[in-house]
Amino acid sequence: MAVPPLAPPPCSPFYLRRQAPCPQCSWGMEEKAAASAGCREPDPPRAAAVPCYGVSVDPDDILPGALRLIQELRPHWGPEQVRTKRFTDGITNKLVACYVEEDMRDCVLVRVYGEHTELLVDRENEVRNFQLLRAHGCAPKLYCTFQNGLCYEYMQGVALGPEHIREPRLFRLIALEMAKIHSIHENGSLPKPTLWPKMHNYFTLVKNEISPSLSADVPKVEVLEWELTWLKEHLSQLDPPVVFCHNDLLCKNIIYDGSRGVNEVDYCQYPTRETQLQWLHYYLQAQKGTAVTPREVERLYVQVNKFALASHFFWALWALIQNQYSTIDFDFLRYAVIRFNQYFKVKPQVSALEMPK
């Protein structure tokens, strides 16, 4: 169970870096990290206030507003020098990069929030999460916010694809970095679980404002309400840990810094049980800092696969809301149907999984 999700791709990247281990901790991405990852980072310093500019950027014509922001953030850049690059993988917000050097070494990303996305994302909480992740070395620098978006640092790297995250060398790094994020506790306290309140809010919005326009391919509201009740009852019995989560780790949201959109969902590439057990072993070992038992790995495997049902349901509701309000060129309705179909397909076998004794 998790805190509210950050925004979908490519706006909330998850960075994997090859770096030297911290002298007080073990979160460097080297081979010895797994053996000593039980050390916890010291509390980070309180983040400085982020500048807020009274600029509104037209989502249909981003460049003029983006250049106004660049004048504030990079006053030494001449307007005629600034180059831009649009990123089109994102299906919640719009994103453009502004830079002057060919290598994009110094580059400002301007993210413009999608229409009515305040229904989906708590933007104030998003900024707090952004700063918290940055303080722990897990996110880029946040330069400023503006009326309908924010600007942040561009990080060099490769956006991973399904073929990359199946490589043991890379999925091990992902497991280690995720264990690091899940160990972050703001002010030393555990985050409050928000999965069910947020899912309920999404469902209420679908039921009250969107249901009359639902496609015949989408389950009826009465079915969705029953499934939501069943999900909460079934998953709450697992006594899952409450951790600080990213909540949107699509492949394109994982950036690998090394020497080397979501248009379709191919569940044929869903990791096998064997691959999942390997991944979860690395994750638990990094989180605990000690050897883990097969029973511990199997227990987490059951929890993860059962909560995958909640993921399908959550993002299907999200897609229905986006289909109603978003101006981004993406077939949100088809995406919702895909996620609902996968939910009902895997529910029988997943719900039958039992926790190891």
Helices and strands as residue ranges (DSSP letters): E 14-17, H 33-36, E 52-53, H 62-73, E 83-87, E 94-99, E 107-112, G 117-119, H 123-135, E 142-146, E 149-153, E 158-159, H 162-165, H 168-182, G 186-188, H 195-205, I 206-210, G 211-213, H 221-236, G 251-253, E 254-257, G 267-269, H 273-288, H 294-325, H 332-351
